[in-house]
Amino acid sequence: MTNLNLEEIKDKMKEINILWALEGKLIRREIVFKDFVEAFSFMTAVAIIAEKSGHHPNWENVYNKVIISLSTHDADGLTEKDFQLAKGIDEIVKNHIQ
């Protein structure tokens, strides 16, 4: 998998939710849910799409907050896989936050 250059990354950032932030070689998003059950349900849904795509997030969960970081470790940077997963995560967020 080939790393995206800065211009490609800027273009891809326009395709995902504005709450994703570019931080060096990764993109990061923090999501706050109503409670732990809602946060865990969201994480389960993300785990399913991540496993199907063979691309897994780095994440933290504290009660109702989930912080997700995406980067392609094999490429040591951002690739198309990261932005595809971010789009999938954005769709799941829409369905989990009312």
CNS distance restraints for C-alpha pairs under 8 A (distance, minus, plus):
assign (resid   1 and name CA) (resid  74 and name CA) 7.87 0.50 0.50
assign (resid   1 and name CA) (resid  75 and name CA) 6.43 0.50 0.50
assign (resid   1 and name CA) (resid  79 and name CA) 6.82 0.50 0.50
assign (resid   2 and name CA) (resid  75 and name CA) 6.64 0.50 0.50
assign (resid   2 and name CA) (resid  79 and name CA) 6.21 0.50 0.50
assign (resid   3 and name CA) (resid  75 and name CA) 6.17 0.50 0.50
assign (resid   3 and name CA) (resid  76 and name CA) 7.78 0.50 0.50
assign (resid   3 and name CA) (resid  77 and name CA) 5.96 0.50 0.50
assign (resid   3 and name CA) (resid  78 and name CA) 5.54 0.50 0.50
assign (resid   3 and name CA) (resid  79 and name CA) 4.89 0.50 0.50
assign (resid   3 and name CA) (resid  80 and name CA) 7.97 0.50 0.50
assign (resid   4 and name CA) (resid   8 and name CA) 5.69 0.50 0.50
assign (resid   4 and name CA) (resid   9 and name CA) 6.02 0.50 0.50
assign (resid   4 and name CA) (resid  77 and name CA) 7.80 0.50 0.50
assign (resid   4 and name CA) (resid  78 and name CA) 5.91 0.50 0.50
assign (resid   4 and name CA) (resid  79 and name CA) 5.34 0.50 0.50
assign (resid   4 and name CA) (resid  80 and name CA) 7.30 0.50 0.50
assign (resid   5 and name CA) (resid   9 and name CA) 6.16 0.50 0.50
assign (resid   6 and name CA) (resid  10 and name CA) 6.16 0.50 0.50
assign (resid   7 and name CA) (resid  11 and name CA) 6.37 0.50 0.50
assign (resid   8 and name CA) (resid  12 and name CA) 6.16 0.50 0.50
assign (resid   9 and name CA) (resid  13 and name CA) 6.05 0.50 0.50
assign (resid   9 and name CA) (resid  78 and name CA) 7.69 0.50 0.50
assign (resid  10 and name CA) (resid  14 and name CA) 6.80 0.50 0.50
assign (resid  11 and name CA) (resid  15 and name CA) 7.21 0.50 0.50
assign (resid  12 and name CA) (resid  16 and name CA) 7.06 0.50 0.50
assign (resid  12 and name CA) (resid  83 and name CA) 6.80 0.50 0.50
assign (resid  13 and name CA) (resid  17 and name CA) 7.87 0.50 0.50
assign (resid  13 and name CA) (resid  18 and name CA) 7.68 0.50 0.50
assign (resid  13 and name CA) (resid  20 and name CA) 7.73 0.50 0.50
assign (resid  13 and name CA) (resid  83 and name CA) 7.93 0.50 0.50
assign (resid  14 and name CA) (resid  18 and name CA) 7.52 0.50 0.50
assign (resid  15 and name CA) (resid  87 and name CA) 7.82 0.50 0.50
assign (resid  16 and name CA) (resid  20 and name CA) 7.21 0.50 0.50
assign (resid  16 and name CA) (resid  83 and name CA) 7.41 0.50 0.50
assign (resid  16 and name CA) (resid  86 and name CA) 6.71 0.50 0.50
assign (resid  16 and name CA) (resid  87 and name CA) 5.83 0.50 0.50
assign (resid  16 and name CA) (resid  90 and name CA) 7.29 0.50 0.50
assign (resid  17 and name CA) (resid  87 and name CA) 7.85 0.50 0.50
assign (resid  17 and name CA) (resid  90 and name CA) 6.59 0.50 0.50
assign (resid  19 and name CA) (resid  29 and name CA) 6.04 0.50 0.50
assign (resid  19 and name CA) (resid  30 and name CA) 7.66 0.50 0.50
assign (resid  20 and name CA) (resid  27 and name CA) 6.18 0.50 0.50
assign (resid  20 and name CA) (resid  28 and name CA) 5.37 0.50 0.50
assign (resid  20 and name CA) (resid  29 and name CA) 4.68 0.50 0.50
assign (resid  20 and name CA) (resid  30 and name CA) 7.94 0.50 0.50
assign (resid  21 and name CA) (resid  27 and name CA) 5.39 0.50 0.50
assign (resid  21 and name CA) (resid  28 and name CA) 5.22 0.50 0.50
assign (resid  21 and name CA) (resid  29 and name CA) 6.40 0.50 0.50
assign (resid  22 and name CA) (resid  26 and name CA) 6.07 0.50 0.50
assign (resid  22 and name CA) (resid  27 and name CA) 4.56 0.50 0.50
assign (resid  22 and name CA) (resid  28 and name CA) 6.58 0.50 0.50
assign (resid  23 and name CA) (resid  27 and name CA) 5.78 0.50 0.50
assign (resid  23 and name CA) (resid  28 and name CA) 7.04 0.50 0.50
assign (resid  25 and name CA) (resid  71 and name CA) 6.60 0.50 0.50
assign (resid  25 and name CA) (resid  76 and name CA) 7.31 0.50 0.50
assign (resid  25 and name CA) (resid  77 and name CA) 4.71 0.50 0.50
assign (resid  25 and name CA) (resid  78 and name CA) 6.01 0.50 0.50
assign (resid  26 and name CA) (resid  69 and name CA) 6.40 0.50 0.50
assign (resid  26 and name CA) (resid  70 and name CA) 5.46 0.50 0.50
assign (resid  26 and name CA) (resid  71 and name CA) 4.81 0.50 0.50
assign (resid  26 and name CA) (resid  77 and name CA) 6.55 0.50 0.50
assign (resid  26 and name CA) (resid  78 and name CA) 6.15 0.50 0.50
assign (resid  27 and name CA) (resid  69 and name CA) 5.63 0.50 0.50
assign (resid  27 and name CA) (resid  70 and name CA) 5.33 0.50 0.50
assign (resid  27 and name CA) (resid  71 and name CA) 6.87 0.50 0.50
assign (resid  28 and name CA) (resid  67 and name CA) 7.12 0.50 0.50
assign (resid  28 and name CA) (resid  68 and name CA) 5.51 0.50 0.50
assign (resid  28 and name CA) (resid  69 and name CA) 4.36 0.50 0.50
assign (resid  28 and name CA) (resid  70 and name CA) 6.42 0.50 0.50
assign (resid  29 and name CA) (resid  67 and name CA) 5.77 0.50 0.50
assign (resid  29 and name CA) (resid  68 and name CA) 5.33 0.50 0.50
assign (resid  29 and name CA) (resid  69 and name CA) 6.69 0.50 0.50
assign (resid  30 and name CA) (resid  65 and name CA) 7.06 0.50 0.50
assign (resid  30 and name CA) (resid  66 and name CA) 5.80 0.50 0.50
assign (resid  30 and name CA) (resid  67 and name CA) 4.34 0.50 0.50
assign (resid  30 and name CA) (resid  68 and name CA) 6.36 0.50 0.50
assign (resid  31 and name CA) (resid  65 and name CA) 5.75 0.50 0.50
assign (resid  31 and name CA) (resid  66 and name CA) 5.29 0.50 0.50
assign (resid  31 and name CA) (resid  67 and name CA) 6.35 0.50 0.50
assign (resid  32 and name CA) (resid  39 and name CA) 7.62 0.50 0.50
assign (resid  32 and name CA) (resid  64 and name CA) 5.71 0.50 0.50
assign (resid  32 and name CA) (resid  65 and name CA) 4.49 0.50 0.50
assign (resid  32 and name CA) (resid  66 and name CA) 6.48 0.50 0.50
assign (resid  33 and name CA) (resid  38 and name CA) 6.09 0.50 0.50
assign (resid  33 and name CA) (resid  39 and name CA) 5.64 0.50 0.50
assign (resid  33 and name CA) (resid  64 and name CA) 5.05 0.50 0.50
assign (resid  33 and name CA) (resid  65 and name CA) 6.24 0.50 0.50
assign (resid  33 and name CA) (resid  97 and name CA) 6.62 0.50 0.50
assign (resid  34 and name CA) (resid  38 and name CA) 6.37 0.50 0.50
assign (resid  34 and name CA) (resid  39 and name CA) 7.66 0.50 0.50
assign (resid  34 and name CA) (resid  64 and name CA) 6.31 0.50 0.50
assign (resid  34 and name CA) (resid  97 and name CA) 7.89 0.50 0.50
assign (resid  35 and name CA) (resid  39 and name CA) 6.40 0.50 0.50
assign (resid  35 and name CA) (resid  63 and name CA) 6.66 0.50 0.50
assign (resid  35 and name CA) (resid  64 and name CA) 4.66 0.50 0.50
assign (resid  36 and name CA) (resid  40 and name CA) 5.98 0.50 0.50
assign (resid  36 and name CA) (resid  63 and name CA) 4.79 0.50 0.50
assign (resid  36 and name CA) (resid  64 and name CA) 4.57 0.50 0.50
assign (resid  36 and name CA) (resid  65 and name CA) 7.89 0.50 0.50
assign (resid  37 and name CA) (resid  41 and name CA) 6.00 0.50 0.50
assign (resid  37 and name CA) (resid  64 and name CA) 7.82 0.50 0.50
assign (resid  38 and name CA) (resid  42 and name CA) 6.21 0.50 0.50
assign (resid  38 and name CA) (resid  64 and name CA) 7.34 0.50 0.50
assign (resid  38 and name CA) (resid  96 and name CA) 7.07 0.50 0.50
assign (resid  39 and name CA) (resid  43 and name CA) 6.28 0.50 0.50
assign (resid  39 and name CA) (resid  61 and name CA) 7.86 0.50 0.50
assign (resid  39 and name CA) (resid  63 and name CA) 7.49 0.50 0.50
assign (resid  39 and name CA) (resid  64 and name CA) 5.41 0.50 0.50
assign (resid  39 and name CA) (resid  65 and name CA) 6.70 0.50 0.50
assign (resid  39 and name CA) (resid  66 and name CA) 6.74 0.50 0.50
assign (resid  40 and name CA) (resid  44 and name CA) 6.17 0.50 0.50
assign (resid  41 and name CA) (resid  45 and name CA) 6.37 0.50 0.50
assign (resid  42 and name CA) (resid  46 and name CA) 6.27 0.50 0.50
assign (resid  42 and name CA) (resid  92 and name CA) 6.99 0.50 0.50
assign (resid  42 and name CA) (resid  93 and name CA) 7.22 0.50 0.50
assign (resid  42 and name CA) (resid  96 and name CA) 6.43 0.50 0.50
assign (resid  43 and name CA) (resid  47 and name CA) 6.03 0.50 0.50
assign (resid  44 and name CA) (resid  48 and name CA) 6.44 0.50 0.50
assign (resid  45 and name CA) (resid  49 and name CA) 6.76 0.50 0.50
assign (resid  45 and name CA) (resid  92 and name CA) 7.11 0.50 0.50
assign (resid  46 and name CA) (resid  50 and name CA) 5.96 0.50 0.50
assign (resid  46 and name CA) (resid  88 and name CA) 7.88 0.50 0.50
assign (resid  46 and name CA) (resid  89 and name CA) 6.33 0.50 0.50
assign (resid  46 and name CA) (resid  92 and name CA) 7.23 0.50 0.50
assign (resid  47 and name CA) (resid  51 and name CA) 6.00 0.50 0.50
assign (resid  47 and name CA) (resid  56 and name CA) 7.56 0.50 0.50
assign (resid  48 and name CA) (resid  52 and name CA) 6.28 0.50 0.50
assign (resid  49 and name CA) (resid  53 and name CA) 6.14 0.50 0.50
assign (resid  49 and name CA) (resid  85 and name CA) 7.90 0.50 0.50
assign (resid  49 and name CA) (resid  88 and name CA) 7.47 0.50 0.50
assign (resid  50 and name CA) (resid  54 and name CA) 5.94 0.50 0.50
assign (resid  50 and name CA) (resid  55 and name CA) 5.24 0.50 0.50
assign (resid  50 and name CA) (resid  56 and name CA) 5.12 0.50 0.50
assign (resid  50 and name CA) (resid  57 and name CA) 7.41 0.50 0.50
assign (resid  50 and name CA) (resid  85 and name CA) 7.07 0.50 0.50
assign (resid  51 and name CA) (resid  55 and name CA) 6.52 0.50 0.50
assign (resid  51 and name CA) (resid  56 and name CA) 6.83 0.50 0.50
assign (resid  55 and name CA) (resid  72 and name CA) 7.90 0.50 0.50
assign (resid  55 and name CA) (resid  81 and name CA) 7.00 0.50 0.50
assign (resid  55 and name CA) (resid  82 and name CA) 7.83 0.50 0.50
assign (resid  55 and name CA) (resid  85 and name CA) 7.55 0.50 0.50
assign (resid  56 and name CA) (resid  70 and name CA) 7.86 0.50 0.50
assign (resid  57 and name CA) (resid  68 and name CA) 6.41 0.50 0.50
assign (resid  57 and name CA) (resid  69 and name CA) 5.99 0.50 0.50
assign (resid  57 and name CA) (resid  70 and name CA) 5.34 0.50 0.50
assign (resid  57 and name CA) (resid  71 and name CA) 7.64 0.50 0.50
assign (resid  58 and name CA) (resid  68 and name CA) 5.86 0.50 0.50
assign (resid  58 and name CA) (resid  69 and name CA) 5.12 0.50 0.50
assign (resid  58 and name CA) (resid  70 and name CA) 6.38 0.50 0.50
assign (resid  59 and name CA) (resid  66 and name CA) 6.84 0.50 0.50
assign (resid  59 and name CA) (resid  67 and name CA) 5.37 0.50 0.50
assign (resid  59 and name CA) (resid  68 and name CA) 4.42 0.50 0.50
assign (resid  59 and name CA) (resid  69 and name CA) 6.04 0.50 0.50
assign (resid  60 and name CA) (resid  66 and name CA) 5.63 0.50 0.50
assign (resid  60 and name CA) (resid  67 and name CA) 5.16 0.50 0.50
assign (resid  60 and name CA) (resid  68 and name CA) 6.73 0.50 0.50
assign (resid  61 and name CA) (resid  65 and name CA) 5.65 0.50 0.50
assign (resid  61 and name CA) (resid  66 and name CA) 4.56 0.50 0.50
assign (resid  61 and name CA) (resid  67 and name CA) 6.57 0.50 0.50
assign (resid  62 and name CA) (resid  66 and name CA) 6.72 0.50 0.50
assign (resid  70 and name CA) (resid  78 and name CA) 7.75 0.50 0.50
assign (resid  70 and name CA) (resid  82 and name CA) 5.69 0.50 0.50
assign (resid  70 and name CA) (resid  86 and name CA) 7.74 0.50 0.50
assign (resid  71 and name CA) (resid  76 and name CA) 7.32 0.50 0.50
assign (resid  71 and name CA) (resid  77 and name CA) 5.58 0.50 0.50
assign (resid  71 and name CA) (resid  78 and name CA) 5.14 0.50 0.50
assign (resid  71 and name CA) (resid  79 and name CA) 7.36 0.50 0.50
assign (resid  71 and name CA) (resid  82 and name CA) 5.95 0.50 0.50
assign (resid  72 and name CA) (resid  76 and name CA) 5.96 0.50 0.50
assign (resid  72 and name CA) (resid  77 and name CA) 5.51 0.50 0.50
assign (resid  72 and name CA) (resid  78 and name CA) 5.64 0.50 0.50
assign (resid  72 and name CA) (resid  79 and name CA) 6.28 0.50 0.50
assign (resid  72 and name CA) (resid  81 and name CA) 7.33 0.50 0.50
assign (resid  72 and name CA) (resid  82 and name CA) 6.67 0.50 0.50
assign (resid  73 and name CA) (resid  77 and name CA) 6.66 0.50 0.50
assign (resid  75 and name CA) (resid  79 and name CA) 7.55 0.50 0.50
assign (resid  78 and name CA) (resid  82 and name CA) 6.24 0.50 0.50
assign (resid  79 and name CA) (resid  83 and name CA) 7.15 0.50 0.50
assign (resid  80 and name CA) (resid  84 and name CA) 6.21 0.50 0.50
assign (resid  81 and name CA) (resid  85 and name CA) 6.17 0.50 0.50
assign (resid  82 and name CA) (resid  86 and name CA) 6.10 0.50 0.50
assign (resid  83 and name CA) (resid  87 and name CA) 6.18 0.50 0.50
assign (resid  84 and name CA) (resid  88 and name CA) 6.42 0.50 0.50
assign (resid  85 and name CA) (resid  89 and name CA) 6.11 0.50 0.50
assign (resid  86 and name CA) (resid  90 and name CA) 6.09 0.50 0.50
assign (resid  87 and name CA) (resid  91 and name CA) 6.40 0.50 0.50
assign (resid  88 and name CA) (resid  92 and name CA) 6.40 0.50 0.50
assign (resid  89 and name CA) (resid  93 and name CA) 6.15 0.50 0.50
assign (resid  90 and name CA) (resid  94 and name CA) 6.43 0.50 0.50
assign (resid  91 and name CA) (resid  95 and name CA) 6.69 0.50 0.50
assign (resid  92 and name CA) (resid  96 and name CA) 6.29 0.50 0.50
assign (resid  93 and name CA) (resid  97 and name CA) 5.98 0.50 0.50
assign (resid  94 and name CA) (resid  98 and name CA) 7.65 0.50 0.50
